[in-house]
Amino acid sequence: MAQPQTSEKGTASPAKPAGAAGAGAPLPDVVAFKNVTKSFGAGQSARVAIQDVSFVVEDKPGVGELVTIVGPSGCGKSTLLRIIAGLKPHFPATSGEVRVFGKPVMEAGPDRGLVDQKYSLLPHLNVIENIAFGLRLAGKGRSERIARAREWITKVGLEGSEEKYPGELSGGMQQRVSIAATLILQPRILLMDEPFGALDPGIRLRMQELLIRLWTEQQGTVFLVTHSVEEAVYLGDRVFVMAAKPGRLVEVLTVPRPEETPEASRRKPWFIDFCQALLRRLEDSPQSPAGAKV
């Protein structure tokens, strides 16, 4: 893995060895990749999605970490997320080692939740039923399901929309339902693949604020893939910078936690300079396809 870089926002520290979690009994790392490669197909037609990717995300009880991932189209950002999630066909990795909470990933599990820009809502269920659906699969009783779903409806600001169906909701409202339906299951790791990419700019900023608030309450670990440099810098504790052909992790940048709204942060000189420097890195990458979004 490339050594973390110094930036205007602070200096990243090299990742500690697996299990080094401070005083007392060592805690297993939340996620650890060691020389992970994923190829699709075989022989000369094989396509390498990611190659030799290594990183460590430590367990930080009561704190958590939000990692954002940026890079040109086709650099394997989504593949990386789905390997962590244990979802085929991206999982398993072709080579290398993937551990979650100290154990090899064998399959998908309730400790990992995935949210993407497709919303993944059931069209025949209303808002409260969609949010409670995972609890239903987990065997929870109806009264408990509905009570907990109502709590999450309040948390994501959907009061008054409990009986509406997905087709009656705006994109931002649908994404709020998706986030609530995932977080109600209390996953230790939240995986988000371009969750706000299809939203209007103003709604996108409000969703970023919502994510920060909910993540602060959950104090878990979040991996968020985005094509927006500003979103990556605003949300991330660390920014993983990837390059393409083959996909690989080339840089890790440390970012302070936001204390202001997205609009206020984006007006700060350090934020503007940091984003412009990161954008230049991505644009100057020889692997970036012409016209690729970053």
Sequence and secondary structure as in RCSB ss.txt:
>XXXX:A:sequence
MAQPQTSEKGTASPAKPAGAAGAGAPLPDVVAFKNVTKSFGAGQSARVAIQDVSFVVEDKPGVGELVTIVGPSGC
GKSTLLRIIAGLKPHFPATSGEVRVFGKPVMEAGPDRGLVDQKYSLLPHLNVIENIAFGLRLAGKGRSERIARAR
EWITKVGLEGSEEKYPGELSGGMQQRVSIAATLILQPRILLMDEPFGALDPGIRLRMQELLIRLWTEQQGTVFLV
THSVEEAVYLGDRVFVMAAKPGRLVEVLTVPRPEETPEASRRKPWFIDFCQALLRRLEDSPQSPAGAKV
>XXXX:A:secstr
    BEETTEE      TT  SSSS    SEEEEEEEEEES GGG EEEEEEEEEEE   TTT EEEEEE STTS
SHHHHHHHHHT TTT S SEEEEEETTEE  S  TTEEEEETT    TTS HHHHHHHHHHHTT  HHHHHHHHH
HHHHHTT TT TT  GGGS HHHHHHHHHHHHHTT  SEEEEESTTTTS HHHHHHHHHHHHHHHHHHT EEEEE
 S HHHHHHH SEEEEEETTTBEEEEEEE     S HHHHHTSHHHHHHHHHHHHHHHH TTS TT   
